[in-house]
Amino acid sequence: MWLRPAYALYMSALLAVPLATGSMLSMPRFLLVMFPMYLVLAILGRRAAVHDTLLVVGMCLGGLFMALYAVATVLFLPGAV
């Protein structure tokens, strides 16, 4: 069972607006309200291989962001990394 077409359209519209402006500064704020994305991740995560992959990728990104925060790197400004 996948998403309803209305949810897919909602998620696409919410993703298209910040990407069309070219500004990634407030992208985390826009991603928080994209609840269909979390439904898709939950559906895909039923398979053990996908679940383990998402877990490892999430832990690696978490470690990277923690290290960048520790050295006070601003992540979402152009040319920051």
C-alpha angles and dihedrals in degrees: 000000000000133000125300113253090247091058092048091050091047092051093046092051092049091050095044096055099062092036091053092055093052092226115122093177096105098029095118089057091052093047093056093067094048094097094163088066089061090048090054091049090050092050092047092044092065088085112078096224093052091045092052092046092051090047094052094044091049093050092048092049091046091053092047093049091046091052092047090049090051091058091043097245115166104226105193102048119099112264093010098126 
